[in-house]
Amino acid sequence: MGSNIFWRKKGGSMVAGKRLKIGKATVYVAVGIGILGAVHIRRKWKTSQNKSIDDGTASATWNDTSVGLLQTVPTRILSRGWGNINELTLPTWLRSPLLGFYASTFNCNMAEAVETDFEKYNNLQEFFNRRLKPGLRPIQPALINSPADCKVLACGEVDSKGFVDQVKGVRYNVSHLLGESVGEAQEGNALFHCVLYLAPGDYHRFHSPVEWTSDKLTHIAGDLLSVAPSVAKAIPGLFCLNERVVQLGNWEHGSFYFCAVGAYNVGSIVMEGNPKIHTNGRNDKMTQKIDYPCVQPILKKGDEVGRFRLGSTIILVFEAPKGSKFVVSPGQKLKVGQSIMQ
């Protein structure tokens, strides 16, 4: 039988003390307050940073030394810790105030969710991956449709050397991103890309933007730096540094790549094409690349491709007929199924 009394040495003698008992409720309240405080402060900071991008006052691009110092922060370990917190079963009495505050802070539209009662979500992770009511995301007639509820960061043609804009003025190489050499487009085609950012309050599942076939997925281990627009503006090649899963295949116009990029606090990427893929593993070696067979080889528009634990980034790289036009622009917000390219 346990005792609340313990002994400790003081001076030359032993004195008795009493242990402080902390109940589970206290722990949950402390965790909840800590999470909500951090979330609220983080959102306010990001709002000001994102506004600076829109008005052209964002900070200058970081140099290699600054990026290297940032990479020493143990973001993979911290993200695993956040993932463990997400999966803690919350007491029923705490679910409505905690999840309700999160939903209010990040403008989550709970009227769209299949389950609108906060008390039915056992933990934060179930809430982040909530499903939407059928019929709320119709697929519009288009060449390419939006795979997610998101904001467009960049879109356009891949240049002759394989480089594209991460955001305006900050570039990276698509072959480096995708983990394999991307050749020239077929005759009559051009190679395009589109970068889409999912905010923490967005619907976290992502869907197929076209009808295509896929033969493999590639998991590339890496950092888990923030992919907020302000950070994407500051760190060249950010998406090539971060952990990612690339689903490769073909559609009616040639090659098609669907890249899900991890981020700080988004160490887990689940892909329906192969649920055995485990991201942000403790024993993963940085930049290691592992190929997996695709168990969902045929995808139709709107089929679920996967989900993030929290907001992150999707990058599409694909061939399409020359003259195809994007009908979106950087900064524009989209819903699943809306038109990206005609």
Backbone torsions as a table, in degrees:
resi	resn	phi	psi	omega
1	MET	NA	130.5	-176.2
2	GLY	-71.5	156.2	178.8
3	SER	-124.6	147.3	177.5
4	ASN	-87.4	-0.5	-178.4
5	ILE	-97.8	135.5	172.6
6	PHE	-132.4	160.9	-178.0
7	TRP	-114.2	140.6	176.9
8	ARG	-140.4	155.3	-177.3
9	LYS	-87.8	130.1	177.5
10	LYS	-136.6	118.2	-173.8
11	GLY	66.2	-123.2	178.4
12	GLY	-108.1	9.8	-176.5
13	SER	-131.7	168.1	179.2
14	MET	-98.0	132.7	178.1
15	VAL	-123.8	151.6	-178.3
16	ALA	-88.9	146.4	176.0
17	GLY	-136.4	168.2	-179.4
18	LYS	-117.9	128.8	-179.5
19	ARG	-69.6	143.0	174.8
20	LEU	-87.5	120.5	-179.6
21	LYS	-90.7	126.5	178.4
22	ILE	-114.2	115.8	-178.1
23	GLY	-76.6	165.6	179.6
24	LYS	-60.0	-37.9	-178.3
25	ALA	-60.3	-40.2	179.2
26	THR	-63.7	-41.6	179.2
27	VAL	-61.9	-46.7	-178.8
28	TYR	-62.4	-41.3	179.6
29	VAL	-64.4	-43.6	-180.0
30	ALA	-62.3	-45.1	178.7
31	VAL	-62.1	-44.9	-179.0
32	GLY	-61.7	-46.0	179.3
33	ILE	-63.3	-41.9	-180.0
34	GLY	-62.8	-45.2	-179.5
35	ILE	-63.5	-48.3	-176.5
36	LEU	-66.3	-38.0	177.2
37	GLY	-63.1	-45.1	179.8
38	ALA	-64.7	-42.9	-179.9
39	VAL	-61.4	-44.0	-176.9
40	HIS	-66.1	-45.4	179.4
41	ILE	-63.8	-43.1	-178.4
42	ARG	-62.3	-40.8	-179.2
43	ARG	-65.2	-42.9	179.4
44	LYS	-61.3	-42.3	180.0
45	TRP	-65.0	-43.9	-178.5
46	LYS	-66.2	-35.4	178.7
47	THR	-60.1	-44.3	179.8
48	SER	-67.9	-36.1	179.1
49	GLN	-68.0	-43.6	-179.8
50	ASN	-65.2	-35.2	177.0
51	LYS	-64.4	-35.3	-179.1
52	SER	-66.0	-31.4	177.2
53	ILE	-67.8	-43.5	-177.7
54	ASP	-63.1	-34.4	-177.8
55	ASP	-98.2	7.4	173.2
56	GLY	81.0	16.8	-178.1
57	THR	-107.4	18.2	-179.3
58	ALA	-64.2	155.2	-178.3
59	SER	-66.7	162.7	-177.2
60	ALA	-70.1	162.5	178.5
61	THR	-63.2	138.8	179.8
62	TRP	-75.4	149.7	175.0
63	ASN	-88.4	173.3	-176.1
64	ASP	-60.1	-36.1	-179.6
65	THR	-65.0	-43.6	179.6
66	SER	-64.6	-42.3	178.8
67	VAL	-64.4	-41.6	179.2
68	GLY	-60.7	-40.9	177.2
69	LEU	-64.3	-41.1	178.5
70	LEU	-61.9	-35.8	-178.8
71	GLN	-70.0	-13.9	177.0
72	THR	-78.1	-15.4	176.3
73	VAL	-68.0	130.6	-175.6
74	PRO	-75.9	64.3	-175.5
75	THR	-65.4	-29.0	179.1
76	ARG	-67.5	-43.5	178.4
77	ILE	-66.1	-45.3	179.8
78	LEU	-61.7	-38.4	179.9
79	SER	-68.0	-36.6	175.7
80	ARG	-64.7	-38.3	177.5
81	GLY	-62.8	-42.7	177.6
82	TRP	-62.6	-38.9	178.2
83	GLY	-62.6	-38.6	177.9
84	ASN	-65.5	-39.6	177.1
85	ILE	-63.5	-40.9	179.6
86	ASN	-57.1	-32.1	-173.8
87	GLU	-94.2	1.6	175.3
88	LEU	-65.0	130.9	176.0
89	THR	-70.8	120.8	-177.9
90	LEU	-86.1	140.4	174.1
91	PRO	-63.2	145.2	-175.0
92	THR	-53.3	-39.5	-176.2
93	TRP	-66.9	-21.4	-177.8
94	LEU	-92.6	-16.2	-172.0
95	ARG	-64.8	-47.9	-177.7
96	SER	-63.4	-48.0	179.8
97	PRO	-67.5	-39.2	-177.2
98	LEU	-71.2	-53.4	-178.5
99	LEU	-70.6	-33.2	177.6
100	GLY	-64.5	-39.6	177.8
101	PHE	-66.8	-42.0	178.0
102	TYR	-60.7	-47.6	-179.0
103	ALA	-60.2	-39.3	179.5
104	SER	-69.9	-42.2	-177.9
105	THR	-63.0	-41.3	-175.7
106	PHE	-103.4	13.5	175.0
107	ASN	57.5	43.7	176.1
108	CYS	-75.3	129.6	-179.8
109	ASN	-89.4	92.1	-176.0
110	MET	-71.4	-16.5	177.5
111	ALA	-65.1	-21.6	179.8
112	GLU	-84.7	-16.9	-174.6
113	ALA	-75.2	145.7	174.5
114	VAL	-59.9	-43.8	177.7
115	GLU	-109.2	113.5	-176.6
116	THR	-95.8	-10.6	-177.9
117	ASP	-86.6	113.4	-178.8
118	PHE	-57.5	-31.9	-176.2
119	GLU	-68.5	-14.1	179.8
120	LYS	-83.9	-9.9	178.1
121	TYR	-92.1	116.7	-175.7
122	ASN	-68.1	-29.2	-177.1
123	ASN	-154.4	177.5	-178.9
124	LEU	-63.8	-35.2	-177.6
125	GLN	-64.3	-41.8	177.4
126	GLU	-62.2	-37.0	178.9
127	PHE	-68.0	-44.1	-179.6
128	PHE	-59.9	-36.1	-176.1
129	ASN	-99.0	25.1	-179.7
130	ARG	-57.8	146.7	178.0
131	ARG	-93.1	156.9	179.3
132	LEU	-98.9	156.6	176.8
133	LYS	-64.3	141.9	180.0
134	PRO	-58.3	143.0	174.7
135	GLY	88.4	-3.3	-177.3
136	LEU	-82.0	-15.0	-179.5
137	ARG	-126.2	72.6	179.9
138	PRO	-65.6	148.0	179.3
139	ILE	-87.8	113.6	-179.6
140	GLN	-77.0	152.8	174.2
141	PRO	-63.5	119.5	-177.5
142	ALA	-167.4	161.6	174.3
143	LEU	-72.5	-46.7	177.0
144	ILE	-128.4	134.1	178.9
145	ASN	-111.4	158.4	178.7
146	SER	-67.0	131.4	178.9
147	PRO	-84.2	-7.7	-172.6
148	ALA	-154.9	167.3	165.3
149	ASP	-79.7	118.3	-165.7
150	CYS	-163.5	-179.3	172.4
151	LYS	-124.4	136.7	179.1
152	VAL	-75.6	124.4	174.8
153	LEU	-95.3	-38.9	-178.8
154	ALA	-161.3	154.2	174.2
155	CYS	-161.9	153.3	-179.7
156	GLY	156.0	-167.7	178.8
157	GLU	-86.3	148.1	172.0
158	VAL	-78.6	132.5	-176.4
159	ASP	-76.3	176.2	-173.4
160	SER	-63.5	-20.5	178.8
161	LYS	-98.0	4.4	177.3
162	GLY	86.1	16.4	-178.8
163	PHE	-102.5	149.5	179.0
164	VAL	-141.1	167.8	176.2
165	ASP	-81.6	131.0	170.5
166	GLN	-76.1	-53.4	161.6
167	VAL	-138.4	175.4	-175.9
168	LYS	-56.7	122.1	176.6
169	GLY	89.6	-5.2	179.1
170	VAL	-124.3	119.7	-168.6
171	ARG	-118.9	162.7	175.3
172	TYR	-152.5	167.0	-178.0
173	ASN	-97.3	128.4	-175.7
174	VAL	-68.3	-30.9	178.1
175	SER	-65.2	-39.1	176.4
176	HIS	-63.8	-43.0	179.2
177	LEU	-61.1	-47.6	-170.9
178	LEU	-84.9	-11.4	176.8
179	GLY	80.0	11.9	175.3
180	GLU	-156.5	158.5	-178.7
181	SER	-69.3	128.1	178.2
182	VAL	-101.3	113.2	-176.9
183	GLY	-76.7	-174.5	178.6
184	GLU	-72.3	153.7	178.3
185	ALA	-69.0	155.2	176.7
186	GLN	-62.9	160.6	179.2
187	GLU	-57.5	132.0	-179.3
188	GLY	89.7	-6.7	179.9
189	ASN	-112.2	167.2	169.4
190	ALA	-131.1	162.8	178.7
191	LEU	-102.2	127.5	-176.2
192	PHE	-120.6	165.7	175.0
193	HIS	-146.1	159.0	176.3
194	CYS	-150.8	128.0	-179.6
195	VAL	-107.3	125.4	-174.1
196	LEU	-126.3	126.7	-176.9
197	TYR	-104.2	127.6	176.2
198	LEU	-100.6	117.1	179.6
199	ALA	-77.5	160.3	-178.4
200	PRO	-55.3	-30.5	-178.5
201	GLY	-85.7	-6.6	-177.6
202	ASP	-74.5	161.4	169.3
203	TYR	-60.2	126.1	-168.4
204	HIS	-93.1	-2.0	177.8
205	ARG	-90.3	148.2	179.3
206	PHE	-127.2	153.5	-166.2
207	HIS	-129.7	167.6	-178.1
208	SER	-74.1	128.2	-179.1
209	PRO	-86.6	-10.5	-179.6
210	VAL	-146.6	173.3	169.7
211	GLU	-92.3	123.1	-174.9
212	TRP	-155.3	169.9	175.0
213	THR	-116.9	143.8	-177.2
214	SER	-129.7	135.2	-178.9
215	ASP	-107.5	-20.3	178.9
216	LYS	-157.9	164.4	173.1
217	LEU	-126.1	145.6	178.7
218	THR	-122.2	123.6	176.3
219	HIS	-98.1	121.6	179.3
220	ILE	-115.7	112.1	179.5
221	ALA	-71.0	153.6	-179.2
222	GLY	-176.0	-164.8	178.1
223	ASP	-71.4	172.0	173.6
224	LEU	-131.0	66.0	178.2
225	LEU	-83.3	157.3	177.1
226	SER	-60.3	142.4	176.4
227	VAL	-112.2	19.9	176.4
228	ALA	-57.3	147.8	-177.4
229	PRO	-50.9	-35.8	179.6
230	SER	-65.0	-35.6	179.3
231	VAL	-75.3	-40.3	177.3
232	ALA	-60.0	-31.0	178.2
233	LYS	-71.9	-28.4	-171.7
234	ALA	-95.2	-27.3	-172.6
235	ILE	-114.5	106.1	177.8
236	PRO	-61.1	138.2	177.6
237	GLY	69.4	21.9	-177.3
238	LEU	-52.3	-47.2	-175.5
239	PHE	-67.5	-24.9	177.4
240	CYS	-79.4	-17.6	177.2
241	LEU	-84.2	-32.8	-172.7
242	ASN	-81.6	157.3	174.4
243	GLU	-62.4	145.6	-177.9
244	ARG	-158.5	159.7	173.3
245	VAL	-124.3	126.8	-178.1
246	VAL	-111.5	123.9	173.3
247	GLN	-100.5	124.9	-173.6
248	LEU	-111.3	145.8	178.5
249	GLY	-177.2	-159.5	-178.9
250	ASN	-140.0	149.0	171.5
251	TRP	-127.9	-171.5	-171.0
252	GLU	-61.0	-18.7	-177.7
253	HIS	-109.3	8.8	177.6
254	GLY	125.4	-147.1	-175.0
255	SER	-67.6	147.4	177.7
256	PHE	-144.1	127.3	179.7
257	TYR	-123.1	133.2	177.8
258	PHE	-121.0	111.6	-173.8
259	CYS	-113.0	118.9	175.9
260	ALA	-101.0	117.2	-174.3
261	VAL	-101.8	129.0	176.4
262	GLY	-75.1	172.0	-178.5
263	ALA	-156.7	173.8	176.4
264	TYR	-57.1	129.3	-175.6
265	ASN	70.0	7.8	176.8
266	VAL	-126.7	56.9	-177.4
267	GLY	-76.2	-18.3	-175.6
268	SER	-106.3	120.2	174.2
269	ILE	-118.1	121.9	179.3
270	VAL	-104.6	125.7	-179.9
271	MET	-115.7	126.5	179.6
272	GLU	-65.6	-24.1	-179.8
273	GLY	-64.6	-25.4	173.7
274	ASN	-164.6	93.1	-177.8
275	PRO	-64.1	-8.6	179.0
276	LYS	-75.7	-15.0	178.6
277	ILE	-65.1	125.2	-179.2
278	HIS	-119.7	112.7	-177.5
279	THR	-93.7	159.4	-178.9
280	ASN	53.6	45.5	176.8
281	GLY	-74.9	151.5	-178.1
282	ARG	-61.5	-34.0	-174.1
283	ASN	-101.3	8.2	178.7
284	ASP	-64.6	137.4	173.8
285	LYS	-91.7	135.7	-177.5
286	MET	-57.1	137.0	-179.6
287	THR	68.3	5.3	176.7
288	GLN	-62.6	146.0	-176.8
289	LYS	-126.6	123.5	-178.5
290	ILE	-128.4	129.2	177.9
291	ASP	-92.9	143.7	178.6
292	TYR	-130.7	145.0	175.0
293	PRO	-70.6	151.2	178.5
294	CYS	-92.2	122.1	-179.6
295	VAL	-93.3	-0.3	176.2
296	GLN	-127.1	70.5	-169.0
297	PRO	-71.8	-22.3	-178.6
298	ILE	-115.8	121.4	-179.8
299	LEU	-121.4	136.1	174.6
300	LYS	-103.8	161.2	178.0
301	LYS	-55.5	130.6	177.7
302	GLY	93.1	-13.6	177.2
303	ASP	-61.8	143.3	178.6
304	GLU	-71.5	128.4	179.1
305	VAL	-97.0	-34.8	-179.7
306	GLY	173.8	-163.2	-178.9
307	ARG	-158.6	153.8	174.9
308	PHE	-102.9	157.9	172.1
309	ARG	-73.5	-31.1	178.9
310	LEU	-147.5	-174.0	-178.9
311	GLY	-63.1	151.3	177.6
312	SER	-161.7	-143.1	-173.1
313	THR	-137.5	141.3	173.0
314	ILE	-119.0	135.4	176.7
315	ILE	-123.9	124.9	176.4
316	LEU	-103.0	132.0	173.2
317	VAL	-128.8	126.7	-171.6
318	PHE	-158.9	156.7	170.4
319	GLU	-86.9	145.3	174.9
320	ALA	-154.2	158.6	-179.4
321	PRO	-57.2	140.1	174.8
322	LYS	-55.5	139.7	-178.4
323	GLY	95.0	-8.9	175.6
324	SER	-63.6	141.5	-173.9
325	LYS	-120.6	133.5	169.9
326	PHE	-71.6	138.5	177.8
327	VAL	-110.4	21.2	176.2
328	VAL	-128.9	167.8	178.8
329	SER	-142.8	157.5	-179.5
330	PRO	-53.9	135.7	-178.9
331	GLY	96.5	-15.3	-177.8
332	GLN	-75.9	138.0	177.9
333	LYS	-93.8	142.7	-176.9
334	LEU	-132.0	160.0	170.9
335	LYS	-115.9	158.4	175.8
336	VAL	-51.5	130.9	174.4
337	GLY	95.1	-14.1	178.4
338	GLN	-73.3	156.4	-174.5
339	SER	-72.7	135.1	173.8
340	ILE	-108.9	-39.7	-177.0
341	MET	-141.8	141.0	177.6
342	GLN	-113.9	NA	NA
